[in-house]
């Protein structure tokens, strides 16, 4: 009992071998880049494809200042970012609330789950023209498109996450005479959070795709719009720079959500086994 | 520790049965159980798995509905979970996103009472089980035994009249389990609550109880009740006394193990 619950660092100290073997996964990720660049370089040197179709890495890298430095880049980039963020916020909120609603009522679930799942099967490209017809070429339509693209991932993970609450915990709440709402808020939602964060990760990616695809279909600004313009002027290196931009946006979204997850679902990321204490059977 | 028959009855079960439909078969989990627990007494439900002891406990707690029979608690017919009942399960059931003290205060939150009024009580209970320095720790930083100590504080926080204990220390090792049983007895007599313990451990039942309801399986029914006359507080020396062994043998005979 004298061993105070200090920190998880203790667990790794007790297992020095594990510490020695551990290589940061980021190094492995970083090692991939030179490899990709090398293959890319070799392929373009051999001129397997015409440089207009596939420019070499040096052409793309030297185009970065030109593309990012252009007068309108800021406008296009912020446009796409706003569309994505607003769409993601809207879609995630709607998905979460619908998940709560259907998760709390088996009748609603039976009535609406098939319809909502069918909606997910409709490709973005098909809805995009309709959305443009309803909302115009501006930000609103793109945000709605991004929301539609991401809501389902958050909705379905919320819905399935709510059923993950430990059966004993449900019995405990029941024995206390907890209302359905209390059980939902105090037990089911926290239990579902790890899964919901998976949905948010997926949703962030699909929101970006939703925004860009709808810019392809018809827009007056945005990175997707810009990409089309570079492509039609056969400025392929610049188009590739924009593809790199999408990558950066995607990775940033992933890192931001991971950061939030570590803070909010702290009991998952910080929970470590304590070999210095007796084993807990679960 | 009232043991005389004049003391008031807190829980009364009359002809309580529980049947499940499994396909076309009807499974009788519990058949015609007549039982009562008096105020302040420690009653054990002892029997092999499948004897319906947990079913009986869950019915008393309002988690299950009886198929037949009447359950009254403090003179009122039982229809749903009551606030003057506290249940403990085999697992500690701590919410990992709450600190120990927040877990202990969970019933207060669910009841919609002011948590501030109960913080001192929670701290006092944690102190009684030697957990003061772990009040701000999370469950995953605690051992299984410490988690069950916290669960014990949680069940006592709202001062329930009736404690329903479903093998609360069944997942712990033998040593921790014995210490925890002692803690439980101490806190139960301190609070004056009535306790109903479900167990399949015969000597545990004899050590803890004022009375033992011995049950048999398939269908779950009551075989008989053993009175345990030992004084309180119960000391571990009790295990060595011949009267203790006699009661263990009596229980074994009733269960058909002798």
Boltz contact constraints between the chains, C-beta under 6 A:
constraints:
  - contact:
      token1: [A, 5]
      token2: [B, 137]
      max_distance: 6.0
  - contact:
      token1: [A, 5]
      token2: [B, 141]
      max_distance: 6.0
  - contact:
      token1: [A, 168]
      token2: [B, 89]
      max_distance: 6.0
  - contact:
      token1: [A, 168]
      token2: [B, 91]
      max_distance: 6.0
  - contact:
      token1: [A, 168]
      token2: [B, 93]
      max_distance: 6.0
  - contact:
      token1: [A, 169]
      token2: [B, 93]
      max_distance: 6.0
  - contact:
      token1: [A, 172]
      token2: [B, 93]
      max_distance: 6.0
  - contact:
      token1: [A, 174]
      token2: [B, 63]
      max_distance: 6.0
  - contact:
      token1: [A, 175]
      token2: [B, 61]
      max_distance: 6.0
  - contact:
      token1: [A, 175]
      token2: [B, 63]
      max_distance: 6.0
  - contact:
      token1: [A, 175]
      token2: [B, 81]
      max_distance: 6.0
  - contact:
      token1: [A, 175]
      token2: [B, 87]
      max_distance: 6.0
  - contact:
      token1: [A, 176]
      token2: [B, 107]
      max_distance: 6.0
  - contact:
      token1: [A, 176]
      token2: [B, 110]
      max_distance: 6.0
  - contact:
      token1: [A, 177]
      token2: [B, 81]
      max_distance: 6.0
  - contact:
      token1: [A, 178]
      token2: [B, 110]
      max_distance: 6.0
  - contact:
      token1: [A, 182]
      token2: [B, 110]
      max_distance: 6.0
  - contact:
      token1: [A, 190]
      token2: [B, 97]
      max_distance: 6.0
  - contact:
      token1: [A, 267]
      token2: [B, 96]
      max_distance: 6.0
  - contact:
      token1: [A, 267]
      token2: [B, 97]
      max_distance: 6.0
  - contact:
      token1: [A, 271]
      token2: [B, 140]
      max_distance: 6.0
  - contact:
      token1: [A, 277]
      token2: [B, 143]
      max_distance: 6.0
  - contact:
      token1: [A, 278]
      token2: [B, 143]
      max_distance: 6.0
  - contact:
      token1: [A, 280]
      token2: [B, 144]
      max_distance: 6.0
  - contact:
      token1: [A, 281]
      token2: [B, 171]
      max_distance: 6.0
